[in-house]
């Protein structure tokens, strides 16, 4: 279940970034204009002119980021200033543009069929509330515009909480926070001018796992560049030497607390599939990009945009993207015929990340051998949901471990009266009131059929195991020519005033 990539734009910077260290060697003369603009922005902020400060920060990073990231801006980045109170209406519009109502409903019903969110949850309302709380700024590759968020006056003047003070936040306009957010979003703009992010995202639209992997590349690059900016690493030479392994270990220590520390009230209380899937592109994507630049500098990130990762498996295990390439199997479930009154709502891919989140504590280990999957979700009488899911694994032991972990997960969902044998067999049928829950392993493949009558379940099970499988073969993109136009400072457009 992938969320709109254009909306997943919140940045939990306080968790990753301590105050920037003092400057070391003298900055190259070519960086002078950018650093002077940063200083001017700080001065304006101190004078109580946050709007003007933000404009200076944007101009500064348009000077500085190309040297850090090793690619130039081709043209000026448009900007828009939007009141936070106007965000909900904007987000609803964005959701409507990214997905048809039918596509969104299929996504929502799939999450409910898997037990990832409660049946009573209004997913759209939850997502809009989370985004409207979390977004500090976002770059929209569809309109080529960076949106800066203007806080309500009361919030801007509010005193920080104890936790926020511990991480260095002060009351009023936070200069460091704003610079960090602008550096992050302008990195997206820089990548978009070279690699057309909207086109990339559209290419992954019908494979949620692939879309999450692409989002991890995009957000991971921006988070890494943002950290470089925090370090005053204007030639991009320090951040590429930061060991990915150290970042990975650091994230492992704080991962249980990320949602609690960085998110707003709604994100903290959201189901794990929401909070963890939203956070994943930033933190795991950062580690993935760090592994790339450790090997080959920023050029490796450019190469990744031309040949993007195609699964969250490759993000979680970066070696499966480069040194030990592991491409997923594409599964075609073919025709599935549960009969009237069942109606198919949609098909998609769950992937290693979301499978891991679903299985809870057992997830990281049980999902680690993932090699591909495809599910179809159905709606039947009285709003009943049906699920047909086939996954394939690296080996039979991996398939067995997953099947057993999923069976235990299924047992928890069925309630206290669910029967589960002490030793879980390769084929387990559990039927009650003419509705079956089945998990069956055959070799490296595991089929899950849920919600149907016994005879229909048997037919769907056989159909699932007849699914065709072929290794995914991405088509590399050609590197675009670099053409630049003179920079011209655009006028500030303010929405909602």
N, C-alpha and C positions, 0 to 999 in steps of 0.2 A: 504494500500500500504506500505509494509514493505521493508526497504532497507537492503542491505547485512549486517548481524550482524557482520561479520568479518571486514567490512570496517568502520562501525560506531565507530570510535576510537578517535575522537577528544575530547579534554578535555578543557572546558572553565573555568579554575581554578581561574582566577583573580576575577571572579564575586563572588565566594563562599568564598574565603580564604583571610583573612587579614594576615599580617606577623605573623609568628609563635610566640606564647608567650614565655617568658623566662622559663627556666627549673625550676621545683618546687623541689620536693624531689629528692634525689640522685637516679639515675637510677640503677636498679638491676645490680649486677656484671656480670650476664650472657649477658647483653646488651652491655658490654664494647667493644667487638670486632666490633660490628656493628656501634656503635657511633664513634669509632676511625676511621673506614673506611669512614664515612661521613665527618669527619674533614679532613682526608687526601684528599678526593675528593675536598673539598673546597680549600685546599691549592694548589692543582694542577690547579684548575680553576683560582685561583688568579695568578698563574705563567704562564697563557696563554696556558695551556695544557688541553683543554676541552675534547678531546677524552679519555685521561687517567682518567680525573675526572669522566666521565660517567661510566667507567668500575668500579671504586671504589664505586660509588653510587649504581650500580646494586648489587655488592657483599655485600654492607652494608645492603640493604633491604632484601636480601636473608637470612641474619642473623636476621633481626629485625621483618619482617612481620609475620613469623610463631608465634612469641610470641604475637604480637598484635592481629592477627586473630585466634589464638588458634588451628591451624592445621599446620603440618610440610610440608616443601618441600620434595617430594620423590626423586627428582633428580635435577641436575643442569638445569637451563633454558638456552636454546640456544639463541644467539643474532645475529642480523644482522644490519649493519650500511648501510643505503641507502640514497643517495643524494635526496634532494627534487625534483630536476629536473627529476629524474627517476620515480617519483611516478605515473605519469599518465599512463605510460606503465604497471606498476605493478597493478594499480587499474583496468584497462581494463581487464587484465588477471584474476584478482580476480572475477570481475563481470561475466566473461564468465564461470568461474568454479562454481559459485554459482547458476546461472540461465541459462537455455537454451535461445537462441534468441527468441523462441516462448513464453517462460514464461515471459521474460522481456517485450516483446511487449504487451502481455496480461495485464501486470501490468500497462504499460504506457497508453494503450487505456482505461483501467478502470478509471484511474485518469482523463483522458480527458472526458470520458462519464459522470462522476460525476461533471465535471466542476471545478475540483480541480487545474488543470493546463491548460494553453492555448493550443488550438489545434496545434498551430505552434511550441510549445516547443520541443526541442530535449532533452529528459529527460536524456539519457545516458551522453551526453556532460555536462549537468548541474551538474549531480551527481559527475562525475569525477573531474570537476573543483572545486566543493565545498570540496570534500574530499582532493584533492591535496593542497588546501589552509589551511585546518583546522587540518589535522593530525599532531600531535606532536610526536607520537609514537603509535604503536599498536602491540598487541599480537595476533598471528594467531594460533588458536587451531588446525587447520588442519596440520600445519607443526611443531607445538610446539615451535615456534620461536617468540621472542620479537624483533620487528623492531624499531630501533632508527633512527630518521631522521636527516641527516646532512644538515644544511642550507647553501645556497650559501654565499660566503664570503661577498658580498655586503650587504646582508640582515643581516648577523650576526653582522656586524659593524654598521648597521643603528641605528640612534638615535630613541628612543621610542617616540611615540606621547604623547601629553599632557594627554590624557585619560590613556594611559599605565603608564605614570609616576605617575598619581594619585593612581594607583593600585600597585605601588611599583616596576614596571619594570625598569631595567637599561639597558644601551646599552651593546652590546656584549653578551657574554655567560651569561645566567641568571641561577645562581646556584639553587635558590629556585624553579624556574619553572621546571628545569630538574629533580630535586629530586622528585617533585610532580608527574610529568608524569611517571617517572620510578616506583614509589610506586604504582601508579594506574595500570599500565600494568602488573607489577609483581603480583599484587593481582589476575588478570585474570589467570596468569600462575599457581598460587597456587590453585585456584579453579579448573582449568582444570585438574591438576594432581589428584584431588580427585573425580571430578564429570563429566569429559569428556564433555566439552562444545560443541564440534563439534557434538557429538551424540545428545545432547539435542536440538541443533539448527536444526539439520536435522529432528528431530521428530516434530517440529513445522513449517516445511517448507511451507506447503500448507494452513496454517491459519495465515494470516498476523497479526491479532489481538493477537493471542497467541504468535507469534514470538516477537512482540513488548513487551508483558508482560515478556517474558523470558529475553529479552534484558535489561529490566528495573531491573530485579533481578541481572543480571550479572554486569551491569554498576553501579547500585546503591550500590552494595556491595563494588566495587572498589573505588567509590567516597567517601563512608563513611570511608573505611580503609585509603584512601589518606588523609582525614581530620584528622584522628587519628595520622598519621605520621607527619602532620603539627603541631600537638599539642604535639609532642614528647611523645605520649601516647603508650609507647612501651609494656605495659602489657595489652593494650586494655580495660582498666577499665573506662577511662574518656569518650570516644566517645559513649559508650553504654548508658551513662546517659544523653546524650544530647537529650532533649525532641523533639520527632518527630513533635509535634504541633508547637514548636517554629520555627523549620526549615521550616515547611509548611507555616507559616505566613510570614516568611522572603522571601520565594520564591514568594508568592503571591504579595508582594510589588514590587519585581524587575522583575517579569515575563514579563511585557510589554516591558522591555528594554534589555532582555537577548540577543536576536539576535543582537541588535545594539551594545551592549557593548562587547560581547565575540566573535562574528563571523567576518570572513573576508568579503570582498566586495561582493563576490558571494552569500554567505549565507544570508547577510543582504537584498539582493534584491530578494532572492528566494521566491516562493509562500509559504504561511504559512504551507501548508501540508508538504513541504520539511523541512523547518527550525524547525517547532514545533515538528514534528515526530522525527527529529534527536536529539533534545535537551531533549525530554521527558525521555528517559531511564536514563540519568544522574541525573536530578534534581528530577523528580517524583519518580524515582527508589531509589534515596538516601533517600527520605522521607519514602518510603515503607520499606526499610531495617532498617531505624532508628526506625520505629514502631516495627519491629520484635525484634531488639536487646533491645529496652526498655522493652519488655515483657519477653524475655528469653535469653538475651545475644547473643553472636556469635553463640551459638548452634542453635538458631532459624534460622539463615541464612543457616547453614548446613542442617537443616531439610527442608528448603524451596527448596534447590537444589534436595532433594530426592522427593519432592512433589511440583513442581514449580507452580507459579501462571499461570492461563490459560486464562486470559483476562486482557485487560487494565482497565476494570472496577475494578478488584481486586487491581490494582496498585493505581488507583485514589482514591479508597475507601478501605484502608488496612483492615478495619474491615470485609469486605466481603471476605477476604482471611482466617482470623483466627476466630474471635469471632462470626461472623454472616455469615458463609460460604454461598456464592452465586455463584453457578456454572452456566455457560451459557448453553443455549439450542443449540444443534447442529441441523442445518436445512439442509434437503436434498430437493432440488428443484425438483428432479426427471427429467424426460424428458421434455425439452422445445423445441417446434417445430415452430419457426417463418416461416419456409419454405424457399425455394430458392428465392433469392440468399444469404440469411443471413447465416453467419458462426459464430458459437460460438468460442470465443477466450479463455475464461477461467472463472473460478469461484473462489470466495474467500470471506473473511469476512472483513467487515469494522471496526466494534467494536466501543466502546464508545469514545475512544480518537479521532479517525479520523472523526467520525460523528460529534463530538463536534467542531473540527477544521473547518470542512466544513460549519457548520451552523453559524460560526462567533460569534458575541456577544451573540446570543441566545443559542449557543451550549452547554455550561456547564450545564445549567438547562434542556434544552430540551433533551439532551442525557443521563441524569443521571439515567433514568429508564430503560436503555438498558438491554435486557436479551438474546440477540442472534440475528444474522442476517446471510444472505447469498445472494450474488449477482452473476449474470452471465452477461458477457458483450459480445456483438455481433457486427460483422462488416458486413455492407450491401453494396448495390450499391453506387458508387461514394464516397467511404470512409465514408459512414454514420455510426454512432454508435447507437447501441440499448442497453438498460439496463433493466434487470429484477432483482428486489431487494425486498426481504421479510425480515422484521425485526419483532421481537416479544419483548414485553415490560412487566415490572413487573405488571402493572395493566392497565385498560382501560384509566384512566386519563393520565398516562404516554404516552400511545400510541397516544392519542388524541393530547397531547401537542407536541409530536414529529411530527406528521402528519401536524399539522398547521405550525410548524416552517419550516419543509421541503418544504411545499407549498410556503411559502414566499420566501425561497431560490430559488425554482424553478422559481417563478415569476421574480426575479431579473435576472436570467439567460436568460429568454425568451425575455427580453427587455422592452422598454417603452410601447409598444402596447399590452402587455400581460394583459388579463382580470383576475382579482381576486376579487371574491365577498367579501363584507365587513365582512360577517360571513362565515367562511370557513366550508363547509359541510364535512361529513365523506367520501364522494366520489366526487372527482372533476376531470372531464375530460376537457382537453383543446386541441383541434385539429385544425391544420392549414396546408393547402397544403398536406393533406392526411398523416400527421404525428401527433401523439398524445403524450401528456404528462399527465400522470394519477397518482394521489395519492389517495389511498383508504384505509380506516380503517375498519376492522371487528373485534370487540372485542379488544383483546390485540395485534393483528397482523396488520401490515401496509405493503401494497404492493405499490411499485413504478414501473411503466412501462413507458419507454421513448423511442421515436424514431421510433415507428412502425406505420403501417397503422391501422385504427380503428378496422377492423375485426381481424387482428393479435393480436392487443393489448387486445381485449376482451378475446381471447383464452389464451394468456399468463397470463392475470390477474387471470383467473380461475385456471390455472395450479399452479400459485404461491401460492394461498390460499389453495391448496391441498397438499402443501409440508409437509413432515413428520418432526416431532420435537422430540428430545429425549435429556434429560439432559446429559451434558458431564460428563464422569466418568474417571478421570485420574487413571493410574496405578502407584502406588508409586514405586520408585526405591529402590533397596537394597543399604545399606551403604557399600562402598567398604572397603577392608582391607587396612591398612596403612603399606606400605613397603617402606623403604627408602634405598637409595644407597649412598655411599660416594660422597661428593661433589668434583667436579674437575672443575677448571676454564677453560672454552673453549677458543679457539682461536677466535680472532675477524675476522669476514668475512665482507668484504666491497664490496658492489654492486655498479656498475656503475662508477668505477674509472679506 
